[in-house]
Amino acid sequence: MCIRLKNLHCVIICLLSMMCLDGAVFGANQDGATDLGVDYAFMFLMTLSPDFAAANYTIQNKGGPDVDIAIGRLPYHIDLVQKADYRMQLEVAAAYQRTEEIIPTFPDPGENIDARWNTYGAGVGLLYEYNVSNHLRFTPSMRAGIAKMENRASYNGAQTNLIKDLYEGTLFNWKTNASVYNLGLGLSYDWTLLDRASSVKADVYHVIVDSFNESDSAVTFIEHANMLALKADMIFPTNLVINEQRLDFVLLLGANNFFGENRRTLGYTSSYQAGIGGELPLKWRQTMFGYIRLSCQVLWADNMKGWMFTIGYNPK
């Protein structure tokens, strides 16, 4: 998954442009920061939602500076109940997101604001998986998380430093916390090729993001979002052997779509990903523990490109 902070970029640039022309727009700055609440909410959503990838992205804004984004998410699943027809899992996840943008303020060289948004979060969830048939599964889920976002900005250039006080604490150099609630419904279908299981999954989520303990009232929001995620995880056994273990080939495909009132908040409604990888068995003293996976994917949407390189664990 990826983010294109089109609204955030445009509002900040518009406010800075108004300030440069008019000299003082503190009132507009306050309103603008409040309007940006939906952008901040989606940044929290992206940090803690399960189908946003741990990856690096570059957003190419036409006529404006690029936005660089990095997301890291580490989930861990624990089986609470496992029966023939169903199972329940506890999910624990830690996550981090960094967004960076150098925003020009005046035409003179070196006049800009170097802005960074850092988000730290953690969440828990319950996933219930019911076997509709031998290959089809229905998975409702509930997740809740808490995250903290900090904006840190440096003002570069003599003219830019003159307008610093107009934006401190509202557009730049602030912090807030937020709670993230996620309700999901999913369907997955799996099949077996030789001794390996592949799957295709579709999940729909409704997410609520609510800020609290804001450093300034201008950074306050409560927002709702809806998302559809499609993922294919296909494993093909091969005849290749590494260290007496069979290497399996992995094909990864995915698409994500926002729908509803705020569907274009990130500047796009759909994003896509595709990649390949390999898996080797993880064994210790003749006991099989699953598979170690090494994979690489590319990600793209409107005016966005990114990549994801992962080392992971597949228990199946």
N, C-alpha and C positions, 0 to 999 in steps of 0.2 A: 504494500500500500504506500501511498505517497501523498504529499500535500503541495498545493500551489497557492501560496498566500497572496492571491491577487487582490482581494479586498483589503487586507492589512497593508500591503504595499501602497495601493492607490490612495487610501485614506490618509496615511502618514505623509505621502508626497503632496497631496492636495493641501493638507494643513500647513506643511512647511512652506509651500508656495504662497499660500495666503499670508502667512506670517512675513515672508520676505517682501511682499508687496504692500501690506497694510501696517506692519510694524508691531501690532499687538492683537492676538486673537485668542486670548486665554479662554474665553467662553467657548469658542469653536473647538479648542483643544479638549475641553472637558466633555463636550458632546461627542466629539470624535472618539475619544477613549471609550466612552460608554457604548457607542455603536460597534466598536471592535470586539465587544464581549463575545459575539458569536464566533469570531475567528479564534479567540483564546479558548473557547469551549471546545472547538474542533481539534485544537492542538492537544488538549487533555484527552479527548476521545481517541485520537490517533495513538497516544502514548500507551493507553491501557486496553484498547480493544484487541481481541484475540487474532484478528485477521489482518492486522497491519504488520508488515514484514520488518524484521531487523535489517536495515539496509541504509545505503547512502543515496541521496537524490540531489539533482541539480535542477532547479526551476529556472527556465529561461524566460524572463519577462521582456516583451517587446518594448523597446524604448526605455528600459529601466535596468537596474542591476540584477544579477542573478541571486537566487536564494539557495543556500546550501543547508541540507537537512540530514541528520543522522538519527536513526532510531535503533535502540537495542531492547529486546524483550526476552526474558528468560522464564519460560513456564515449566512447572513440574506437576505431574499428575500422580495421584495416590488412589488406588482402588479401595473404596469403602465397602462396597457390596458387589459381589460377582456371582451371578446365577446363570443358568442355562439360557434364560430368555431375556435377561436384563442385567445391567450393572450400573453402579453409581460411583462417580469419581469426584475427588476433591482436587481443585486446581489452585495452585499457588504461583503467583507470577510477580517478578520485579521488572521494572522498565525504566528507560531513560530516553529522552529526546533532546537534541540540540538543534536549534534553528539559528542561522546567521545571515545577516544582510548588511551591506554597506550602503547607506542611503545618502545620495547627494543632496546638499542643501543650497549651495550657491554655485554660480557658474565658475568661480575661481578654482584652480587646481588645489586639491587637498582639503576642500571644504565638504565635510560629510559627517555622518553619524554612524559609527560602527556598533550595530545592535546585535545582541545575542539573547535568545530565549532558551533557558534550560528548564526541563521538566523532569522531576523524579517521582516515581510512583510505585505502588504495590497494590495487589488485589488478590481476592480469593473468589472461588466460584464452585458451584455444584453442577455437574453434568450427569443427566440421566439418559442412558442409552437402552432403548427397547428394540428387541429383534422382531421386526414385522414379519420377516421371512428369513431363510438361510443367508440371504445376501443383502437384504434391505433393512436399514436401521433408522429409527426415529429418535432424535436427540434434542429434548428441551434443555435449556441451561439458564442459570442465574449467576451473575457476577457483580461484585461490588469492589470498588477500589478508592484509594485516596492518593492524591498527587499534589506536589508543590511546584509552582512555576515561578521563576525569577527572571526578570529582564535586567540585563546589564548593558549599559551603553556608554561609549566614550565619544566626546565631541572633539572633532578635529578641525582646526582652522580658527583664525581670529574672529571672523564674522560668525561662525557657527557657535562659538563660545558665548557670544553676546546674547544669543537667544536661548541659552541653556535653561534658565530659570522658568521659561514658559512651559517647558515640557517635562521637567523633573517630577517624577512620582505619578504622572498620569499616562503619558505615552512611553516614557522611558524610565528605567531605574525604579521598578516597583516589584512587588511579589504578591502572590495570592495562593491559596489552597483551593482545592475543588474535590468534590465527591463525584464518582462516576458509577452509574448503575446501568447494567446491561442485561436485557432479557432476550433470549434467543430461542429459535426453533430451527431444527436441522434435519435433513435427510441425507443418508449416505448409502452408496451401493458399492459392494466389493466383489471381487472375483479373484480366482487363483490361477496363476500360471506356474506350472510345476509345483514348487513348495513355497512360493511367495504370494502374498496378498496385495493387490492394488485396490484403489478406491477412487470414487468420484463423490464429492460432497457439495451440498448447497445449504447455506445457513442464512437466515434473515435475523437481523438484530434491531431492537429499539433501545436507544441509549439516552440517558438523562445525565447532564453535567451541570453541577450546581456549585458556584464558588462560595467560599467562606474565609473569614480572617484576612480580608484584603488589606493591603497597606494603604489603599486609598479607595474611596467610594466610587471613583471613576472606573475602577477595575472590578465590576460586579456583573454577574450574569447567571442565568439559568436557561439552558437550551436543550432541545430535543433533536435527535437525529435518527434516521433509518438507513440501514445498509444491507445489501445483499452480497454475499461472498460465494463464489464458485471456485472449487479447487479440485484438481485431478492429480493424483499421486500414483504413477504407474511404474511398476518394477518389472524388469525383464531379466531373468537369469541368463548368464552367459557361460561359455566354456573357459573363460580366463581364470587363472589361478595365481594368487599372490600369497606367498608364505603358507602354502598348502591350504588356502581358503579361497572359495569361489567368489569372484567379484561379480556383483549384480549391477546392471545399468538402471538408472532412474530417470524418468521423464516427468517434469513438473510443469503444470499449466495452471493459470489462475486468472480470475477477473473479479473486480469489485465495483459495485454500483450504489450510489446514494440515491434515495428517492424521498419525496416529501417536500415540505416547505423550504427547508434549508439545504436542498440537494446541491446547490452550486456554491456553497460557502467556501470551499477550498479551490474554486476556480474550475472545477471539472465535475462531471457526474460519474465517469467510469475510468478505471485504470486497469492495466493488464500486466501479467508477468509470465515468463517462460524460461525454462532452464533445464539443465541436465546435471546428473550426479552419479556417484557410485557408492555401493555399500559393501562392507565386509563384515562377516560374523564376529561377534564379540564373545570370546570364550575364555573361561578360566578353569583349569584342571578338569577339562572335558565337560564342563557345564556351560550350556548355551544361555547367554543373557540378552540376546537381541543383535542389533546391527549398528555399526558406526557408519554414518552417512557424511559424505563430502559432496557439496553441491554448489552450483553457481547459477544465478538467475539474472535476467535483465528485466527492468520494470519501466513502463512508459504510460503516459497519458498526454493530454493536450499540453504542449510546451514543457513537458517534463521527461527526464530520462534518469535512470538510476540503475544500481546494481546491488546484488546481495550475494555474499560469499559466506557459507555456513558450514560448520562442523556440528553434526547433531547425532541424536540417538533414536533409533527406531526399534521399539520393543517387539514388533511383529516380524 
